[in-house]
Amino acid sequence: MLIKILYTLFLALIVALFVGLGIDAFYPGPKAPEYPIELEKPYETGHQETKQEEQARLAYFEEQKQFQEESKVYNRNVSIVAIVFAIAILVVCLTLLAKIKMIADGILLGGIFTTIYAIIRGLMSEDSKFRFLVVTVGLIIALFLGYLKFVKNKKLITELKK
């Protein structure tokens, strides 16, 4: 029994990693700017910043700001792609793999983990309306899965016993 639970958890983690790493492989994120070499040396008390150091610092802060904006868009896009994959995984689980219980449960849990990943990425987008939308989709998925997995299956089992 324990080995089945461990296998189910392992399969779930592999499914979520497959989606997350697949997104990263085919849609890499923006690159963070490198800290300017001119600013890496330690300063003594009373050090006057040179014009070159000031320009390097200002350019770095501008690049950092642009990187943060690009990251918000990237996180929103990754969230959307991950939600689409999560829904596809859940549909496959509840239809094609429904008869293979242990594998279906692992992949179903992987779809749930992928949904959690999508929600986290959506939260990182720093757009309150989008965050609300992603959490709403997550809630709908959770309610739908709960109904299909626990309520509908229970009704079906009860009817088959009659």
C-alpha positions as CSV (number, residue, x, y, z in Angstrom):
1,M,0.0,0.0,0.0
2,L,2.8,2.4,0.9
3,I,4.6,1.8,-2.4
4,K,1.4,2.7,-4.3
5,I,1.1,6.0,-2.4
6,L,4.8,6.8,-3.0
7,Y,4.4,5.9,-6.7
8,T,1.4,8.2,-6.9
9,L,3.3,11.1,-5.3
10,F,6.3,10.5,-7.4
11,L,4.3,10.4,-10.6
12,A,2.5,13.6,-9.6
13,L,5.8,15.4,-9.0
14,I,7.2,14.2,-12.3
15,V,4.2,15.4,-14.2
16,A,4.4,18.9,-12.6
17,L,8.2,19.0,-13.2
18,F,7.6,17.9,-16.8
19,V,5.2,20.8,-17.4
20,G,7.3,23.4,-15.6
21,L,10.6,22.4,-17.1
22,G,9.0,22.0,-20.5
23,I,7.7,25.6,-20.4
24,D,11.2,26.8,-19.3
25,A,12.9,24.9,-22.1
26,F,10.6,26.2,-24.9
27,Y,9.8,29.6,-23.4
28,P,12.8,30.8,-21.4
29,G,12.4,33.8,-19.1
30,P,14.0,37.2,-19.4
31,K,17.7,37.4,-18.3
32,A,18.5,39.4,-15.2
33,P,21.0,42.2,-15.8
34,E,24.5,41.7,-14.5
35,Y,25.8,44.0,-11.8
36,P,28.4,46.4,-13.2
37,I,32.0,45.6,-12.5
38,E,32.7,49.3,-11.7
39,L,30.4,49.1,-8.7
40,E,31.7,45.8,-7.3
41,K,34.8,47.2,-5.5
42,P,34.3,48.2,-1.9
43,Y,34.1,51.9,-1.1
44,E,35.9,53.6,1.7
45,T,34.0,56.1,3.9
46,G,33.8,59.4,2.1
47,H,34.4,57.9,-1.4
48,Q,33.1,60.2,-4.1
49,E,31.2,58.4,-6.9
50,T,32.8,59.0,-10.3
51,K,30.8,60.0,-13.3
52,Q,31.4,56.6,-14.8
53,E,30.2,54.8,-11.6
54,E,27.1,57.0,-11.5
55,Q,26.3,56.2,-15.1
56,A,26.9,52.5,-14.5
57,R,24.6,52.5,-11.4
58,L,21.8,54.4,-13.2
59,A,22.0,52.1,-16.3
60,Y,21.9,49.1,-14.0
61,F,18.9,50.3,-12.2
62,E,17.1,51.0,-15.5
63,E,18.0,47.5,-16.8
64,Q,16.7,46.0,-13.4
65,K,13.4,47.9,-13.8
66,Q,13.0,46.7,-17.3
67,F,13.8,43.1,-16.2
68,Q,11.1,43.3,-13.5
69,E,8.5,44.5,-16.0
70,E,9.4,41.7,-18.4
71,S,9.3,39.2,-15.6
72,K,5.7,40.2,-14.7
73,V,4.6,39.6,-18.3
74,Y,6.6,36.4,-18.5
75,N,5.0,35.1,-15.2
76,R,1.5,35.9,-16.5
77,N,2.2,34.0,-19.8
78,V,3.7,31.0,-18.0
79,S,0.7,31.0,-15.7
80,I,-1.7,30.8,-18.7
81,V,0.3,28.1,-20.4
82,A,0.5,26.0,-17.1
83,I,-3.2,26.4,-16.5
84,V,-3.9,25.1,-20.1
85,F,-1.6,22.1,-19.5
86,A,-3.2,21.4,-16.1
87,I,-6.6,21.4,-17.6
88,A,-5.4,19.1,-20.5
89,I,-3.8,16.7,-17.9
90,L,-6.9,16.6,-15.8
91,V,-9.2,15.9,-18.8
92,V,-6.9,13.1,-20.0
93,C,-6.9,11.7,-16.5
94,L,-10.6,11.7,-16.0
95,T,-11.4,10.3,-19.5
96,L,-8.6,8.2,-21.1
97,L,-6.9,7.0,-17.9
98,A,-9.9,6.6,-15.7
99,K,-9.7,2.8,-15.7
100,I,-6.0,2.7,-14.7
101,K,-6.6,3.9,-11.1
102,M,-3.0,4.2,-9.7
103,I,-1.6,6.0,-12.8
104,A,-4.7,8.1,-13.1
105,D,-4.4,9.2,-9.5
106,G,-0.7,10.2,-9.9
107,I,-1.3,12.1,-13.1
108,L,-4.4,13.7,-11.6
109,L,-2.4,14.9,-8.6
110,G,0.3,16.1,-11.0
111,G,-2.4,18.2,-12.7
112,I,-3.3,19.6,-9.3
113,F,0.4,20.4,-8.6
114,T,0.6,22.0,-12.1
115,T,-2.5,24.1,-11.2
116,I,-0.7,25.2,-8.0
117,Y,2.4,26.1,-10.0
118,A,0.2,28.2,-12.4
119,I,-1.4,30.0,-9.5
120,I,2.0,30.8,-8.0
121,R,3.2,32.2,-11.3
122,G,0.0,34.2,-11.7
123,L,0.6,35.7,-8.3
124,M,4.1,36.7,-9.4
125,S,2.6,38.8,-12.3
126,E,1.7,41.5,-9.8
127,D,-1.6,42.2,-11.7
128,S,-4.5,42.0,-9.2
129,K,-7.1,41.2,-11.8
130,F,-5.1,38.5,-13.4
131,R,-4.3,37.0,-10.0
132,F,-8.0,36.9,-9.2
133,L,-8.7,35.3,-12.6
134,V,-6.0,32.6,-12.0
135,V,-7.2,31.8,-8.5
136,T,-10.8,31.7,-9.8
137,V,-9.8,29.2,-12.5
138,G,-8.0,27.2,-9.8
139,L,-11.1,27.2,-7.6
140,I,-13.3,26.0,-10.5
141,I,-10.8,23.2,-11.3
142,A,-10.7,22.1,-7.7
143,L,-14.5,22.1,-7.4
144,F,-15.0,20.3,-10.7
145,L,-12.4,17.7,-9.8
146,G,-13.8,17.2,-6.3
147,Y,-17.3,16.7,-7.8
148,L,-16.1,14.3,-10.5
149,K,-13.7,12.3,-8.3
150,F,-15.7,12.0,-5.1
151,V,-19.4,12.9,-5.6
152,K,-20.0,11.5,-9.1
153,N,-17.9,8.4,-8.5
154,K,-19.8,7.7,-5.2
155,K,-23.2,8.0,-7.0
156,L,-21.9,5.7,-9.7
157,I,-20.7,3.1,-7.2
158,T,-24.0,3.3,-5.2
159,E,-26.0,2.7,-8.4
160,L,-23.8,-0.2,-9.5
161,K,-24.3,-1.9,-6.1
162,K,-28.1,-1.8,-6.5
